Amino acid sequence: MAPPLLFDLSKIDLEKTVFGRTAISEVNPQSHEMAQLDGIIWYDRAKLLILGYKDITKSEFWVRGHIPGRPIMPAVIMVEAAAQLASFFMKRVYGLTGFIGFSGIEQAKFRDTVVPGDRLYLLGHISKVRSRQFSADVQGMVNNKLAFDVAITGMRV
């Protein structure tokens, strides 16, 4: 059984983007084919919540080889998108400085496929913050269905 959503999407304007690729690239070092976050739609600094997205195109680097004839976004790339969402929140919204590295993954569940043409919504909640480390719960939604959920840890390096 899928967990409840981290927050109610019906109260958020999904057509609005508050931070685009340029703002994301100012704090997240991933670039070219490794940039897995296209925009931030909404965030709540006080509640440590964020909503972003990745538009999946036919030109993604994995399309040709990750199941020829039936391209499916690799689970590891979904987790990378989740990590980039959490990193963006911690640096741009929360104000953490320095380089943030991905340091752990727990409780990953992959529930549906993500394919070219989809918009992958990324719902994030920063669940724990320490001086150098943080934890986040992230859910990925496609076509109003939960595609994955994961708990990740990041660390200032």
N, C-alpha and C positions, 0 to 999 in steps of 0.2 A: 504494500500500500504506500502510495506517495505521501510525503510529508506535506503539511500545509505550507502555502507560500509565505515567504518572509514578510511580505507586506502586500496590501491591496493595490493592484494595478489599476483598478477602475477609477481611482481618485487622481490619477496622474495623466497628464497630456502626453501621450506617447509620440506625438508629432513634433514636440519641442526638443531641441538639443541645446543644452546649456554650455557644454564643452565639446568641441569637435576635434578632429585629428591633430590640428596644430597645437592646441592646448594640451592634448594628451602627450604628444611627442616632446613637449617641454619638460615633462617630469618622468615619463616612461622611456627608457633607452631603446626598447625594441623598435626596429625599423624594417622597412622593406617587407619581405614575406613573413617576418616574425611579429609584425604589429597585428595583434588580434583584437583590438578594441577600436571601434570607429567613432563612438560618441557616448556622451553622458547625457542622459535625459533629465535626471532628477537626483537630488541627494538631500539628506537630513543630517547635518553635522551633529546635532544634539543626540539623536537616536542611533548614530553610526550606521546609517542606511544609504545605499546608492543603487541606482539603476542605470545600466549602460547597454550598449548593443554592439553586435558585429553583424554586418551584412555579408552573407555568404554568396560569393560570385563564382561564375564558371572559371575564372582565372586564378583561383586559389592554387597555391603551389602543390597541394596534395590531390587535386581533382583527377589529374591524369593517372596517378598510380594507386590511389586508395580506393580500390575496387573499380577497375576499369568497366565502363558501361553502367555502373551504378555508384557514382561517387558519394561517399559518406564521410562527413567530417570526423577525423580521428579523435578518439577520446582524449588523448594527451593534448591535442590542440584546444579542446574545450576547457581542460584544466588550465592551460596556459592563458586562455582568455579570462578565466576566473581570477587567476593570479594578477593579471594586468589590471583588472578592475579594482581589486583590493589595494594594489600598489598605488594606483592613481588616487584613490580615496585617502590613503594614509599620507601621501606626499602633498597633494594639491589642496585637499579639504581639511585634513587633520593637522597638517603642518610638520610632519616628520621630515627630517633632513637626511641627506646622505643617500648612498646606494642601498636599495632594498633587494635582498635575495629571497628566492623561494626556498623554504627550508623544510616543508613537510606537507603531507597529504594524508587525510584520513576519511573514512566513510564515503568513498566515492561510489555513486550509483549512476548507471547510464540506462535511461528508461525509454528513449526514443531516438530516432535518427535526425541528424541535421544535414541538409543537402543544399547544393547551389540553388539560389533563389529565396532561401529562408532568411529571415531576420532573427538572429539569436539574441533574445533579451537576457541580460545578466542581472540578477537581483542579488545584492550583497548586503551582508550585515557583519560588521566588525564586532566579534563576540568577546574579544579579550585584547587589552592593550597593556604591554609592559614597557619598560624603558627602551629595550632594543628589539622586542619581538611582539608580534600581534597574531591573532587568529581570526579567520573569517569564514562564515558560512556563505556559500554562493550557490544559486540555483540558475539553471539555464532553461529558458522557455522558448518554444517554437510553436506557432499556430495554436496558442492558448493551451499547450500541453507541456508538462514538465519533461524536458529532455535529459537533464542530469542534475545532480546535487552533490556537493563536495564540501568538506571542511579542509581548509588550507592554513598553513602557517608561513609567515614571512618574517624576515629578520634584517635589521639594519646591519650592513657589513662594513 
